Amino acid sequence: MKIGIVSDTHGCPETWRTIFDAYLSRVDMILHAGDLLYHGPRNAIPAEYDPKNLAVELNRCPVPIIAASGNCDSEVDSMVIDFPIQSPYAHVYADGMNIVINHGHLLDESSRRDVAHRYRASLFITGHTHIAECFRDGDTVFLNPGSPSMSKRDDRKGTIALLEDRFVRVISIIDGDTLFTENLRPRA
């Protein structure tokens, strides 16, 4: 199974089409860590900002999308999206892995570890910071795929993640370069 992992798309349909065509059209499911449509009060409005058209793109997506709600997602967003986004947590069991998704804006590091431990998460996905990171702590890999459309990385390159054969890779959407890789296989 191949899984695409995104967060913080913030109403940018052109970027969605770019990442879908280049990376997500060939996955079995897409996990979204929240902040789908609204740009948020702390962010400048992106030039391509068009949440109505991103909602259309997401609803037309032939790949199933499972999403946790972010701090910028609201009840009105749920009215235009054809899949649930109002739960703060999403839990997926795929290929023998427990995957937990939460936007992350209300979790400190200790809380994140506690939740991951409670659910025996193989992969714990958050978003919110718009900065990609991926690291192992014990039996859990913690992943933030960053943001494809509103990156806050120093180089401003948008990022997503791909999970395949129990390896998660964070990639730059501009050049496809791998920024982080972690093996989700349990350690002996």
Stockholm file with secondary structure:
# STOCKHOLM 1.0

chainA/1-188         MKIGIVSDTHGCPETWRTIFDAYLSRVDMILHAGDLLYHGPRNAIPAEYDPKNLAVELNRCPVPIIAASGNCDSEVDSMVIDFPIQSPYAHVYADGMNIVINHGHLLDESSRRDVAHRYRASLFITGHTHIAECFRDGDTVFLNPGSPSMSKRDDRKGTIALLEDRFVRVISIIDGDTLFTENLRPRA
#=GR chainA/1-188 SS CEEEEECCCTTCHHHHHHHHHHTGGGCSEEEECSCCSCCCTTSCCCTTCCHHHHHHHHHHCSSCEEECCCTTCCHHHHTTCSSCCCCSEEEEEETTEEEEEECCTTCCHHHHHHHHHHTTCSEEECCSSSCCEEEEETTEEEEECCCSSSCCSTTCCCEEEEEETTEEEEEETTTCCEEEEEECSCCC
#=GC SS_cons         CEEEEECCCTTCHHHHHHHHHHTGGGCSEEEECSCCSCCCTTSCCCTTCCHHHHHHHHHHCSSCEEECCCTTCCHHHHTTCSSCCCCSEEEEEETTEEEEEECCTTCCHHHHHHHHHHTTCSEEECCSSSCCEEEEETTEEEEECCCSSSCCSTTCCCEEEEEETTEEEEEETTTCCEEEEEECSCCC
//
